[in-house]
């Protein structure tokens, strides 16, 4: 068995998975909400907000897709007590709502071209 095979075998035994990364971009005019950060997979879209920074986002993050999982989104906003203001929470979530979603094991919100990562330390800045 070669070195790579041994490494892969050890990873499997320890339950360590290989993580793939997706490039994302942050336009400078995006605002932070606590430890969170707005990014986009669309470089051109991010550049509309000024000079952008490239990051790498782990592909295994648990993102709630506001548009795809809309029924689930409505249920979560209602459970939080959002009074049916579903789109407001998708585009301008409060720190309390972010904490609520984090308690439900979500790492962020995906809404169209925008992605809000709740913990910006999960992003890697390429060298």
C-alpha positions as CSV (number, residue, x, y, z in Angstrom):
1,X,0.0,0.0,0.0
2,X,1.4,3.4,-0.9
3,X,1.4,6.5,1.2
4,X,-1.8,8.1,-0.4
5,X,-3.7,4.8,0.1
6,X,-2.6,4.7,3.8
7,X,-3.7,8.3,4.3
8,X,-7.1,7.6,2.7
9,X,-7.5,4.5,4.8
10,X,-6.7,6.4,8.0
11,X,-9.2,9.2,7.0
12,X,-11.9,6.6,6.5
13,X,-11.2,5.0,9.8
14,X,-11.3,8.3,11.6
15,X,-14.4,9.5,9.7
16,X,-12.6,12.4,8.1
17,X,-14.0,13.4,4.8
18,X,-12.2,15.3,2.0
19,X,-13.8,18.7,1.8
20,X,-14.1,20.4,-1.6
21,X,-14.1,24.2,-1.7
22,X,-16.2,26.6,-3.9
23,X,-14.9,30.0,-4.8
24,X,-17.0,32.9,-3.5
25,X,-16.6,36.6,-3.7
26,X,-17.4,39.4,-1.3
27,X,-18.0,42.9,-2.6
28,X,-16.6,45.6,-0.3
29,X,-19.9,47.3,0.2
30,X,-21.6,44.3,1.7
31,X,-22.2,44.7,5.4
32,X,-21.3,42.3,8.2
33,X,-23.8,41.2,10.8
34,X,-21.7,40.1,13.8
35,X,-19.5,37.3,12.7
36,X,-21.4,36.7,9.5
37,X,-20.4,37.7,6.0
38,X,-22.3,38.1,2.7
39,X,-20.7,36.5,-0.3
40,X,-21.7,35.4,-3.8
41,X,-20.5,32.6,-6.2
42,X,-20.9,35.1,-9.0
43,X,-17.8,37.2,-9.4
44,X,-19.5,39.7,-11.6
45,X,-22.3,40.2,-9.2
46,X,-19.9,40.8,-6.3
47,X,-17.9,43.3,-8.3
48,X,-21.1,45.5,-8.6
49,X,-20.5,46.3,-4.9
50,X,-16.9,47.5,-5.5
51,X,-13.6,45.8,-5.3
52,X,-14.1,42.2,-4.3
53,X,-12.2,39.7,-2.2
54,X,-12.1,36.0,-3.2
55,X,-12.7,33.3,-0.6
56,X,-13.1,29.6,-0.7
57,X,-16.2,28.2,0.9
58,X,-16.5,24.5,2.0
59,X,-19.0,22.7,-0.1
60,X,-20.3,20.8,2.9
61,X,-21.8,23.9,4.7
62,X,-25.5,23.5,5.6
63,X,-27.0,26.4,3.7
64,X,-30.8,27.0,3.8
65,X,-31.8,27.9,0.3
66,X,-34.5,30.6,0.7
67,X,-35.9,30.1,-2.8
68,X,-35.7,26.3,-3.1
69,X,-36.8,25.4,0.4
70,X,-39.4,28.2,0.7
71,X,-41.9,26.2,2.7
72,X,-39.2,25.2,5.2
73,X,-38.1,28.9,5.2
74,X,-41.6,30.1,6.1
75,X,-41.9,27.5,8.9
76,X,-38.6,28.7,10.4
77,X,-39.5,32.4,10.2
78,X,-42.9,31.6,11.8
79,X,-41.3,29.5,14.5
80,X,-39.0,32.4,15.2
81,X,-41.9,34.8,15.4
82,X,-41.2,36.8,12.3
83,X,-44.8,37.7,11.7
84,X,-44.8,36.5,8.1
85,X,-42.1,38.9,6.9
86,X,-40.3,36.1,5.0
87,X,-38.3,38.2,2.5
88,X,-37.2,40.7,5.1
89,X,-35.5,37.9,7.0
90,X,-33.9,36.5,3.9
91,X,-32.2,39.8,2.9
92,X,-31.8,41.6,6.3
93,X,-31.7,38.9,9.0
94,X,-31.3,40.1,12.6
95,X,-28.5,38.8,14.8
96,X,-31.2,37.0,16.8
97,X,-32.6,35.3,13.7
98,X,-29.1,34.2,12.7
99,X,-28.6,32.7,16.2
100,X,-31.9,31.0,15.9
101,X,-30.9,29.4,12.5
102,X,-27.5,28.4,13.9
103,X,-29.3,26.6,16.8
104,X,-31.1,24.6,14.0
105,X,-27.6,23.6,12.6
106,X,-27.6,25.9,9.6
107,X,-24.3,27.5,8.5
108,X,-26.0,30.2,6.3
109,X,-28.7,31.4,4.0
110,X,-28.6,31.1,0.2
111,X,-30.9,33.5,-1.6
112,X,-30.4,33.9,-5.3
113,X,-26.9,35.4,-5.9
114,X,-26.4,36.1,-2.2
115,X,-25.0,33.8,0.4
116,X,-24.9,34.8,4.1
117,X,-22.3,32.7,5.9
118,X,-23.1,32.9,9.7
119,X,-19.5,32.3,10.8
120,X,-17.0,34.0,8.5
121,X,-14.2,31.9,10.0
122,X,-15.5,29.0,7.9
123,X,-14.3,30.7,4.7
124,X,-10.7,30.3,3.6
125,X,-8.8,33.2,2.0
126,X,-6.6,31.7,-0.8
127,X,-3.0,32.8,-0.9
